[in-house]
């Protein structure tokens, strides 16, 4: 497993806030050289520790209603159900789960009529779909892309080479 230090965490925090921040600006904020910061970013990307992507906000497109949907499937239908669900544009998150449900989904809609139509006419037509439970999400306070590892996941000592 790769090791990360406090400089890595500081860089990740700044990139998490705005991935477009130039390396030179990050370097100035952290008191490091631009080359060190650029090398660290390349290392973090190369290790798969971070992806620099644009996150789309659904609200300006009119998608103001979010729901969590928990699905129970008939035995033997998981692959077929996943294939169908992954192709549905309203679904923003799909996870295989354990416990009371087989799958956990998050979906977005423009209004409650669109949500009802989706659940009634699309979701329940998915092969093997036995039962669903839908929970309205009035407000998302922290999204998955905002997650950062705990401070304890970063070593206190610097990595052997500052340019690593």
Secondary structure, 3 states (H helix, E strand, C coil): CCCCEHHHHHHHHHHHHCCCCCHHHHHHHHCCCHHHHHHHHHHHHHCCCCCCCCCCCCHHHCCCEEEEEEEEECCCCHHHHHHHHHCCCCEEEEEECCCCCCEEEEEEECCHHHHHHHHHHHHHHCCCEEEEEEEEECCCCCCHHHCCCCHHHCECCCCCCCCC
